[in-house]
Amino acid sequence: MEGFSVIYRNFGHWDITQGSNGRLFRIRGAPGKYAVSDERKGQNAAWVYFSTLPVAMAYICDKLMFELIIAEGQTPTVIEGWNIHN
């Protein structure tokens, strides 16, 4: 995955983009109620709400920076796909 950029358009209006993939997330709102929409392919575009901008950004970074790492010698745990909820 290539890096991502945070673009401040104006008060309460932020876009998180990634090169040729365009906008991945958008943040709209004001202190007390920021809304985040996940616009990546195959994602549900329902809004998720946060009281502060840093927490909204932490949520987005968690989604974009997740790394599944297994230590050498460990056996991976496999679960059924239906058990995954985003």
Helices and strands as residue ranges (DSSP letters): E 5-10, E 13-18, G 19-21, E 22-30, E 33-38, E 47-50, H 53-65, G 81-83
